[in-house]
Amino acid sequence: MKRLLRYVAIALLLAILGGCIYLNSLMPIITGYAAKNLASAVFVSGREAKDVEALDLNFSFIRFTSNTVDFENKTVTSRFLWGKSTAVYREGYGVTLLRGATADGLRKQRFPSSVLGEERAQQDSTSKAQLSVGDSAVAERLVPIARAFVGERAYHGHPFAFVVLHKGGVVAECYDKGIGPDTKLLSWSVAKSFVNALIGIMVKDSILDIHVPMDIPEWQGDGRKAITIHDLMQMQSGLKWNEDYGTRSDVNIMLHCESDMGLFALSKPLEYEPGTHWQYSSGTANIVMRYLRSRFSSDEAFLSYMHSRLFAPLGIFGTVFEQDMSGTPLGSSYLYATAKDFARFGQMFLDDGCVGSERILPEGWVDYTRTPAAASGNHYGAFFWLNRNGKFPDVPKDMYYSDGHDGQNIFIFPSHQLVVVILGYSPKPDNLIDFNALLRDILSATSS
């Protein structure tokens, strides 16, 4: 009996030790998530810290973090048990989670004044992509839907912003309390579709060929050397990856523990032959952005190109594309823009890559974007999701969309000349928006 009790005690101690070791490995994820997202919400979006803690951070271990917002130094420090993380805001760059450096060291890197100056000059001189007011009869039919969705949560979820464009004009615009037309909101994976557009522009400018193997040094000694940008855009690179947000997964380690997120992702081993297996991976977008950055002589040149060739022609100004510690914009997750900015972006794709009479994306690029990845089962194109597999049964199958974590979406309906933007905090499965019902009702209102 004593021996049995001894074995039980040893087993219990080992279980406790194993639990502590695993919990310790989660510390940078728990505190990093809280610090980074709270800092961005406060310093980029201008939201109240208490509102963010009560909603966005009110889940799992994250809800137990103790968060300190330093408005003078524009930092947030989050603590949980023995863990601690700090995130720093810098003009132009947004928020960066400190990993392997000090806040003072990070602040020595200043956003290029030439890029800010060029953007302000373009903003003063351009009238591109100004959104017009849509048909008043359509807008009137959408009023009860907007009120029910944002004000009454009739379609579930917790939307912050809701914008609908019909035939290029705004027919619905509604915001949650504390959010407005000028509020920059988090994209999560909607950012991947912006990476798609940036790649398209670089193809148009003859900087890239998406169908040739990438010259990434770390890949030259094995089968990864065959991977193309096309493979990465279609999530068919073959690289091993775990996208589970509820564990110590690859995506959580990348976003909360790594200083060079693209390097972390590209260091993953090859699990399948490139182009033969579909696996959603946020790491792919950061591999691509790291590679795009390498095609320019300096960070200033890269940032200037992105702002002048992608954002400015769309009439999007003041957008924040946050970076990791290495200086690479995080194409997987961290773009901040207004709801109308996201709508402008969707309208460009609806208009076959054009803004007015100006072609921004190459001819055929939008068709390429909507072409299903061979192994995806008709539900994914190139950094865009597709409805060809009928995920939303009451919605046309030609609809395609950008889909971000916790309910960020740009839905594009070519057959109905419609763009729908939804941003907010609507996690699944707890409080997921009934997108099928909402989109069905919007289609009915705009088609009457």
GUDRENGU-500733 format. One record per residue: y, x, z of N, C-alpha, C, O, CB in turn; residue in three letters. Coordinates in steps of 0.05 Angstrom, whole numbers, plus 5000, padded with zeros to 4 digits. Glycine has a CB too. Layout:
N
YXZYXZYXZYXZYXZala...
! end
This chain:
448
497650175000500050005000502550175000504450124986500049815024met502550395017504850575018505250704991507550744982504450785040lys503050774978503250904952504450714931506150794915500451004942arg503650464932504750264914507750224919509350214900503349994918leu508550214944511450184951512950434941515250404932511750154981leu511650664944513050904934513450894904515650974894511351154942arg511450804889511650784860513850584853515350624834508950704848tyr513850364867515950154862518750264867520550224851515449904880val519050414889521650534896522450734874524850744867521450674923ala520550904865521251094844522050954819523951034805518751284840ile520450744811521150604787523850474789525350464769519050384782ala524550364813527150234817529350444814531450394802527250104844leu528950684827530950894825531350984796533651034788530151134843leu529151014781529451094754530950884737532550954720526651144742leu530350634743531750414729534750424734536350384716530550144736ala535350464760538250474768539550714755541850694745538550494799ile538150944755539251194743539651154713541751224702537351424748leu537651034700537850974671540250784665541650824645535350864660gly540550584682542750394678545450534682547250474666542450174698gly545650714701548150854706548851044682551151064674548051014732cys546751174672547151354649548151194625549951274611544551504642ile546850964620547650794597550450684601552050674583545650564593tyr551050594626553650484632555750704628557950654618553850374660leu555150954636557051174632557551214603559851284595555951424645asn555551184586555951214557557650994545558851034524553251224543ser557850774559559450554549562450574558564150434548558350294559leu562950744577565650764588567850804567569850664568565750994608met567551004549569651034529569950794510572150744499569151284513pro567750644506567950404490569350174504571150044493565150314481ile568550134529569849924545572849974549574449804543568449894573ile573450204559576250264565577850314539580250254537576550504583thr576550434519577850484494578650234479580750214468576150664476gly576750044479577349784466579749654479581549554466574849594467tyr579749644506581949514520584549654515586549524509581349504550ala584649914518587150064515588250044486590649984483586750364522ala586550084467587550084439588449804431590649784419585250174420lys586849594436587549334426589949214442591549064430585249154428asn590149274467592449174483594949314473597049184470591949224513leu594849574469597149724460598149624433600549594429596550034459ala596349584415597149484388598349204390600349144377594749484369ser597149034406598148764409600948754421602548594413596248604426ala601448934440604048944453606149084436608348974431603849084480val605449324426607549494413607749454383609849514371606949784418phe605649354370605749294341606248994336608048924321603249374327val604748824350605048534346607148404363608148194357602348404351ser607948544385610048434402609148204420610748034427612348344385gly606548194426605447984443605748064472606048294479602547924435arg605447854489605547904518602848014528600747904520606247644533glu602948214545600548344554598648144568596248154565601148584573ala599847974585598247784600596747594582594547504588600047634620lys598047514560596747334541594347474527592247354523598747234520asp594747724520592547874507590247914526587947884518593648154498val590847984551588648014571587147754576584747754580589848124597glu588647534576587347274582585647174559583847014563589447074589ala586247264534584847164511583147384498580747374499586847044491leu584447574485583147774469581247964485579248054474585147934454asp582048014510580448204526578748064547577548194564582348394540leu578447804545577047654565574147614557573247384554578447384570asn572647834555569747804549568248054559569448274562569347774518phe565748024564563848234571565148414593566548314610563148404546ser564548674592565748864612568748894608570148974626564349134610phe569748834583572548874577574348724596576548814603573148794548ile573448484604575148314622575548444649577448364663573748044625arg573948634657574248764683575949014683576249144703571548824694phe577049084660578649324659581349274673582349054674579149414629thr582349494684585049484696586949634677586549864671585049624725ser588949484667590649594645593549634654594749464667590549404621asn594549864648597349934655598849974629598250154613597450184673thr600949814625602649834601605149994609606649904627603349554590val605650224597607950384602609950344578609550464557607250694605asp611950174582613750104561615650334554616550354531615349864568phe616250504573618050734568616750934549617951024530618850864595glu614250994555612751194538611051064517609851204501611051374556asn610950804517609450644497606550734496605450814476610650684469lys605350714520602450774522601150544538602450394553601951044536thr598550524535596950344552594550514562593250644547595950094536val594150504588591850634600590050424613590950254628592750844622thr587550434605585550234615583450374631582450584623584350074591ser582750254654580750374672578550174678579049934680582050474698arg576150274680573850114689571950294705570950494694572349974665phe571550234730569950404748571050694746573350734752566950394740leu569450884737570351164736571451234708572151464703568051354743trp571451034689572351094662575251044658576450884672570750934642gly576451184639579351154633579851234604578751424593581051334652lys581551074590582451134563585451074561586450894574580850984542ser586751224543589651184538590051164508588951314492591251414550thr591850974501592650934473595650964471597050884489591750654463ala596551094450599351164446600451034421599251044400599651474445val602850914424604250804401606251004390607751134405605650544409tyr606351034363608351194350609451034326607950904312607151464340arg612051054321613250904299611950984273611451224267616250964298glu611350784256610050834231607050854232605650734216611151094219gly606050994252603151034255601850804270599450764267602551294268tyr603450654286602150464304600850594328601950784338600150294289gly598550494336597250594360594850764353593250704335596350354377val594550984368592251164365590951194392592351254412593051434353thr588351174393586851214417586451514421585351644404584051064416leu587251614445587151904450584151984453582751884470588751974475leu583452174437580752294439581052594433581252674410578752154420arg580952754454581053044451583853154447584153374437579553114427gly585953014456588653114455590352964475589452764487589853074426ala592753074480594552944499596552764484596852794460596053154515thr597852584498599852414486602152574475603152524454600852204507ala603052784490605252944481604553094456606153124438606053144503asp602053194455601153334430601053144406601853224384598453454435gly600252904411600152714389602952634379603352594355598552464397leu604752614397607552534390608952754374611052694361609152474415arg607952994373609253204357608853144327610453244311607953474364lys606852984321606552894293608252654288607752434300603452844287gln610252674271612052464265611452334238610752474219614952564266arg611752074237611351944211613452044192615852054199611451624215phe612652114167614552224148617052054145616851824137613252274121pro619352164150621852014148622351944119623651734113624252184158ser621352104100621752044072620351784064621351624048620652274054ser618051734076616551484070617951244082618251044068613651504082val618951264106620451054119623050994103623750764098621151114148leu624451214095626851174080626451054053627950884044628251444077gly624251144039623551024013622850734016623650573999621251184001glu621450664037620650384040623050204045623349994034618650354063glu624950304062627350154068629050114043630149904038629050284090arg629250324026630750304002629450103983630849943970630950573988ala626850103981625449913964625749633974625949443958622449993962gln625649604000625949334012628749224006628948984001625549344042gln630749394006633449294000633849223971635549053964635449514008asp632349353953632849323925630849133910631449043888632749583911ser628649073923626548923909626748623915627548533936623849023916thr625848463895625548173899622748093892622147863888627648013883ser620948293889618248243881616648083902617148103926616748503874lys614947923892612947783908614247603930613047563951611147973921ala616647503924617847313943616447053940616246943918620947283938gln615346943961613746703960615546463958617346423974611946683984leu615046293938616546053934615445823951613245853962616645973904ser616945613952615945373966614245213946615145163924618345203977val611945123955610044983938610744693936612744593946607345013948gly609044543922609344263917609544103943607844133961607044153901asp611643953946612243813971610143603978609543554001615043683970ser609043473957607043273963604443393973603243283992606343113937ala603743623962601343773973601943864001600243844019600644013954val604343974005605044074032604843844053604043894075607844194032ala605743614045605743384064602843314071602243234094607143144051glu601043324052598243264058596843474076594943414090596643234032arg597943714075596843924092597943934120596844074137597244194078leu600043794125601343794152599343714174599043864194603743614153val597943494171596043414193593743614196592743654218594943134188pro592943744174590743944176591744184192590344284209589844024148ile594144274185595344504199595644454229595044624245597944584186ala596644214235597144144263594444124278594244214301598643874265arg592544004265589943964278588544244282587344284303588143784261ala588844414263587544684264588844854285587544964303587644814237phe591444894283592845084300593644964327593345094348595445194287val594544714327595544594351593344474369593444484393597544394345gly591444344355589344194370586644324371584844224384589143914358glu586344544356583744684355581544504344579244524353582944804382arg582244324326580244124317578044254301575844134299581643924300ala578544484289576444624274575344854291574045034280577544724247tyr575844854317574945054336576545324331578445334316571945104333his575745524346577045784344579745774358580645574369577445854315gly581146004356583846034367585646164346586146404348583846194394his586546014326588146124305590946204315592146054331588345934282pro591946434305594746514311596546434287598846354291594846824315phe595446464263597146414239595446284217593046354214598446674229ala596646104203595345954182597245914159599345784162594245674192phe596646034136598346014112596645934088594546044084599946284107val597645744072596345664048598245684024600445584025595245374051val597345824003598845833978597345663957594945693954599246123968leu598845493943597745343922599445383897601845323897597545033929his598145483876599645553851601945743857604045723845600645303837lys601545923876603446133882605646053902607246223910604746223858gly605645803910607745703929606545643956604245563958609145463918gly608145673977607245614004607145314008609245174006609145754025val604845214015604544924021603644874049603544634058602444804001val603145084065602545044093603145314107602445524097599644964098ala604445294130605045524146605245434175607045274182607645674136glu603545534192603545444220602645674238600945834231601645204223cys603945694262603445914280602945814308603945604316605746104279tyr601345964323600845904351603245984367605046124358598346054360asp603345894392605445964411605646264414603546394419605045824438lys608046374412608446654416608046824390608447064390606646764436gly607246684369606846814343608746694323609346454324603846784333ile609746854304611546754285611246884258609547054254614446784294gly612946814238612846924211613047224209612047344191614846794194pro614447344229614847634228612847784245613048034247617647694237asp611047644258609047784275606947924258605647804241607647574294thr606648184263604548334250601948304265601848354289605348644248lys599948214251597348144264595148324253595248424231596747854259leu593148354270590848534265589048424242588448184241589248574290leu588348604224586648534202583648534208582148384196587148714179ser582848714227580048794229579048854200580448994185578348564242trp576748754192575548854167576948744141576148824119572748774166ser578848574144580548504121581748754109582348764085582648294128val582148964125583249214116581549334093582649474076583449414139ala578949284094577249394073578049304045577849454026574249324078lys579049064043579848954017582449094008582849123984580348654018ser584149184026586449344019585649614009586849723991588349374043phe583449724020582349974010581349933982581750113965580050074029val580149703976579349643949581649663930581449783909578149353948asn583949543938586349543920587449823916588149893894588449353932ala587449973938588450253936586750413917587750563900588550383963leu584050373919582250513900582850423871582950593853579250453907ile583150163867583750063841586250193829586350263805584049763841gly588350213845590850333835590450633828591450723808593050313857ile588850773844588251053838586551083813586751273799586851183862met584850883808583250883783585150843760584950983739581150663784val587050653763588950593742590650843736591450883713590750353750lys591250993756592851233753591251483746592251713746594451293779asp588651443740586851653731586451873753586052103746587851783706ser586651793778586151983800583251973808582152173818587951913824ile581951743804579151703813577351603791578351463772579051513837leu574851663793572751533777570651443798569351613810571451723755asp570351183802568651083823565751113817564051063835569350793829ile565051183793562151193785561051473784558651503776561851053759his562551673791561451943792560952023821562451923839563452143778val558952193826558452273854560952403867562452543854556052473855pro561252353892563552453907563052743915560852823923564152283932met565152903912564953193919565553243949567453383956566853353901asp563953123966564153153994562453394003560053383999563352894010ile563653604014562153844020559653804037557553914032563954044034pro559853624057557653584075555253454062553053454073558553404098glu555553344038553453204024552053364003550053273991554552954012trp553053603997552053743974549253863977548053943957553953963967gln548153874001545553994005543253804006540953884011545554154029gly543753544002541653344004542153103986544053113969541253254033asp540652893989540752663971543452513973543952353955538652473978gly545052563993547652433995549552513973551452373968548852484022arg549052733960550852833939550952643915552752663898549953113930lys549052453914549052253892550752013897551151843880546152173886ala551751983922553251743930555951733915557351933913553751733960ile556651503905559151453891560951273908560051143926558751343863thr563551263900565351073913564350793908564550613925568251113903ile563350743884562250483878560050403897560050173907561150483849his558250583904556150523923557350453950556450263963554250773926asp559350593959560650543985562050273985561850124004562550773992leu563450213963564949963962563049723962563749513973566649953937met560649753951558749533951556849543975554949383976557149543925gln557349723994555749744018552849814011550949714024555849484035met552449983991549850063982549650363981548350473963549149943955gln550850504000550850794000548050904008547351124000552950904020ser546550754024544050844034544150994060542151074071542751014013gly546651034070547051184095546151004119546650764119549951264099leu544851134138543950994162546450894178548351044181542151174179lys546350644188548650544202547850294219546150144211550850464183trp549050274242548750044260551449914265553150034277547350124287asn551849664256554349524258554449324281556249164282554949384232glu552649334299552449154322554749204341554849424354549749164336asp556649014345558949054362558249014392559949084409561148864354tyr555948914398555248864426553949084441553149054464553548624427gly553549314428552049534440553449804435555649814424549149554429thr552250014445553250284438552250354410550450514406552250504459arg553450224391552650234363554350444348556250544359552849964349ser553650484323555250674307558150584305559950754307553950704279asp558550324300561350234296562950264321565250334320561349944286val561750204344563150234370563750524377565850594387561650094392asn561750694372562250984377564451084359566151234367559551144372ile564351014333566351104314569151014322571051184323565750984286met569550764329572250654334573350744362575750754365572150354333leu571550814381572550854408571951124420572951194441571350644425his570351284406569551544417570251784399570452004408566651554422cys570651734373570951954354573852004347575551824345569451894329glu574552254343577252334335577552334304579752284294577952604346ser575352384290575352374260573152174252570852244250574852664248asp573951924247572051714243570651724217568251664214573451444246met572051814196570751854170568652064171566552034159572851914149gly569252284185567252504188564852414202562552484195568552744202leu565152254223562952144238561151974220558652004220563851974262phe562351804204560851624186559451784164557151724158562651414174ala560751974152559552124130557352314139555752414123561652274114leu557252364166555252544177552552404181550552524188556152654203ser552452134177549951984180547952064158548752124136550551684179lys545352064165543352144146542851924125543551694130540752214160pro541652004103540951814082538351674090536351804097540651954055leu538351414090536051254097534751124073532251074072536751034117glu536351064052535350944028536651084004538751204006535950634027tyr535451063981536651173957539251023951539250773952534651153932glu541351163945543951033940543750823918542450863897546051243931pro544950593923544950373904542650183905542450003889545150483877gly540850223924538350063925538149873949536449693949535950233924thr539749913970539449763995542249684005544049854006537949924016his542649434012545149334022545249344052543449234065545749044011trp547249474064547549484093550549494099551949684092546149734105gln551549284112554349274119555049504138553749544158555149004131tyr557249644131557949884147560949924147562149964125556550134137ser562249894170565049954172565650254167567850334159566149874199ser563650414172563950704168564550774139565950964133561550854177gly563550604120563950674092566950674084567850844069562450474074thr568450484095571350464088572750714099574650804086572550214100ala571950824122573251054132572451314118573951504115572651084162asn569951314107569151534090570951534065571951744057566151514082ile571351304053572951274029575851364035576951514019572850994018val577051254056579851324062580151624067582151744059580851164086met578251744080578352034085578252184058579652384054576052124103arg576652084040576452204014578952163997579952343984573952093999tyr580051923998582551863983584852043993586352153977583351573986leu584952084019587052254031586752544020588752674016586852254061arg584252634016583752904007584652953978584853183970580852974010ser585152733964585952763936588952823933589952863911585352513920arg590352833955593252883955593853153968592353253985594852653968phe596153273961596853533970597753533999597653744013599053643954ser598553304010599453284038599153004047598952814031602353384040ser599252964074599252694085601652534076601552294072599052704116asp603952674075606352544066606052424038606952204032608752734067glu604852584020604452493993602552253992603052063977603352713975ala600452264008598552034009599851784019599551564008596152114026phe601351804042602551574053604751454035605051214032603851644081leu606251634022608251544003606951393980608051183971609851783992ser604751493970603351363948602451083956602750893942600951533939tyr601151063980600150813989602350603993602050373985598650854016met604550694004606750504009608150423982608850193978608750624028his608650623965610150563941608550433919609650283903611350823930ser605950483918604250383896602650133903601949983886602350593886arg602250093929600749853938602549653952602749423944598449933957leu603849733974605349543990607949453978608449213976605849664017phe609549643968612149563957612049373934613549183933613649813949ala610249413914610149223892609448943901610048743887608149323872pro608048923923607248653934609548533950609448303958604848683951leu611648683955613848583972613048594001614148444017614548303964gly611148774008610248804036611549054048611249274038607148834037ile613149014069614549234081614149234112613949014124617549224075phe614049464124613649484153610749454161610149434185615149264166gly608949454141606049444148605249694163606249914157604349414122thr603449664182602549894198599549924193597949744198603049844229val598850154182596050224177595350454197595850684192595550324147phe594150374220593750564241591650774234589950734217592750414266glu591951004247590351244241588651324264589151254287592151474232gln586651494258585151624279586551884286588651944275582151674271asp585352034304586552284313586852494291588552664292584952404336met585152474270585252664248587552604229588152764212582652664234ser588652364230590852284212589952114189591552064171592052534202gly587452014189586551844167587051554174586151464195583551894162thr588351404157588651114161585950984162584151044146590450984139pro585650794181583050684187582550434170583050204178582850604216leu581450484146580950274127578850084136578549864123580150394101gly577350144157575349964166576449724182575349514182573350104184ser578849764195579449574217582349534224583049314233578149664240ser584149724221586649724236589149704219590849884220586849954253tyr589349504202591749444187593249214201592049014208591149374157leu595849244204597549034216599648944196601149104186598849124243tyr599748684191601648564172602048274180600648164196600648594143ala604148154168604647874174602747694158601447784139607647804167thr602547444166600747264152601547224123599847214106600746984167ala604147214118605047194090604547444074604047434050608047134089lys604547674088603847924074600947914065600247984042604248174092asp599147814082596347784074596147584052594447614034594647694099phe597747374052597747174031598647304004597547243983599546934038ala600747464005601647603981599447773969599047783945604147783987arg597947903986595748073977593647893964592647963942594548224001phe592947673976590947493964591947383937590347353919590347263983gly594547323935595647213911595447423888594947343865598547133915gln595747673894595447883873592647873861592347893837595948163885met590547843878587847823867587447563852586147553831585847843890phe588647343862588447093847589747113820588846983800589846863863leu591847273818593247313792592147553777593647683761596247353798asp589647613781588147813765589448093769589448253750588147743736asp590448153793591448423798594348463790595248683788589748623785gly595748243785598548263777600448143797599647973813598948123750cys602848243798605048123813607248053793608648233782606148313836val607547793788609347713766608247823740605947783733612247813771gly610047963725609248083700608148363702607448493682611548073680ser608148473726607348753731604448773738603548643757609148883752glu602948923724600048973730599849183751600749413747598449043705arg598649113774598249303796595449433795595149673798598749163823ile593449263791590749353790589849373761590949243744588849163806leu587849543755587049573727585849313716584949143731584849793725pro586049283690584849053677581849053683580549263681585349053646glu580748823691577948803697577148873725574848833733576348983679gly579148963741578549053769577748813786575848833802580949193781trp579148593783578448353799575648253792574148173810580548133795val574948253767572248173759570248363771568048283780571948173728asp570848623771569048823783568748763813566548763824570149113779tyr570948703826570948643855569048403861567748403882573748573864thr568948203843567347963848564547983838563047793839568747733836arg563748213827561048243817559248303840559648493855560948473795thr557048153844555348193867554048463868553048563847553247973868pro553948593891552448833895549448753890548548553900552848953923ala548048923876545348853866543448773889541848593885544149093852ala543648903912541748843934542948663955541748643977540849103946ala545248533950546648383971545748093972546647953991549548403966ser544147993954543547713954545847533946546047313956542547633981gly547547633929549847483918552047423939553647253934548947233906asn552047563961554147503981556147723985557947694002552847434007his556047943970557948153973558548283946556848323930556948363993tyr561148343942562048473918562848763924561148923931564448333905gly565448823921566449093927568649073948570949013942567549233901ala567949113973569749073996570848793997573048754008571949283995phe569548603986570048313988567448173991565348263981571748213963phe567447944005565147774008565247553986567447483976565047644036trp562947443979562747243958561446993969559847003988561147353934leu562146763957560746513964558646433944557746203943562846293967asn557846623927555846563906553146473918551646333906555446803888arg552646563943550046483955550346213970548446123983549146693974asn552746083969553145823981553345824011552545634024550945643973gly554346044023554646054052556345814061555745694082555946314060lys558445754046560145524052559445304032560445304010563245584052phe557645124039556444934019558444744006557944653984554344784032pro560644684020562544484010564844623996566944493991563544304032asp564544873989566645033977565645143951563345223948567545273996val567345153930566445263904565245543906566145703922568845263884pro563245593890561845843891563446073879562746303883559245823877lys565646013865567346233855569246333876570646533871568846133830asp569346203899571046303921570046573931567646613934571146103944met571846763935571247013947573247073969575446963969571047253926tyr572647253987574347274011574047544025572047684023573647054030tyr576147604040576247824059575547714086576647504094579047974059ser573747844100572747734126572947944147571748164145569847634123asp574547884168574848074190573747974216573447734220577848134194gly573148154234572048104260573747894275576147894273571948364277his572447714290573747514306575547314291577447204301575447654327asp574847274265576047054251578547114234580246944231576746854269gly578747354223580947424205579947384176577847484168582047714209gln581447224160580447164133582647124113584747014119578746924134asn582047214088583647134065581647014046579847154035585147384051ile581846754041580146614022581546573996583846483995579146334034phe580246643973581446623947579846443930577346483926581746913934ile581046233918579746023902580846033874582745893868580145743915phe579546183856580546193828580645923814582545863800578846383812pro578645753819578545503805580545293815580945093803575745383807ser581745353838583645163850586445293854588245163866582645063877his586845533844589445673847590445663876592645593882591645543828gln588645753894589045713922588445973938586446113932587345483933leu590146033957589746253976590146154004592146024010591646503970val588146204021588346104049588146354067586146504066586045894055val590046384085590046604104589746494132591246304141592646774102val587846604147587446524175587246784192585646954186584846354178ile588846794213588847024231588746924259590046714265591247214226leu587447064277587346974305585247114321584347334315587046684307gly584346974342582147074359580046854361580246674378583147164387tyr578046864344575946664343573246794341572046794320576446474318ser572246894363569747054363567346874358567346634365569347204389pro565346984346562846844343560746964361560847204366561846844313lys558946804372558646514366560146344386559946094384555646444368pro561746454404562946304425564846084416564745864425564446494443asp566546154396568645964389569345994359571645994352571146004406asn567346024343567746074314568945824300568145604305565146154301leu570845874283572045664267570045544248568345684237574545774251ile570145284245568445144225569845174198571144994188568044844233asp569445414186570845474161570045284138571745204122570245754152phe567545204137566645024116568244764117569244664096563644974118asn568444644141569844384143572844424138574144264124569444274171ala574044634148576844684144577544724115579344604104577844934161leu576044894101576544954073576044704056577444654037574745194063leu573944554063573444304049575744114050576543994030570844164061arg576944094074579243904078581744014064583243854053579843864107asp582144274063584344384049584044334019586044264006584644694055ile581644374009581144323980581744033973582843973952578344403973leu580843853991581343573986584343503985585243353968579943404007ser585843624004588743574005590243693981592143573972589843684031ala589343923971590744043949589843943922591144003902590344343951thr587643803921586543703896587243413891586843303869583543733895ser588343273911588942983908591242933889591942703884589642863936ser
! end
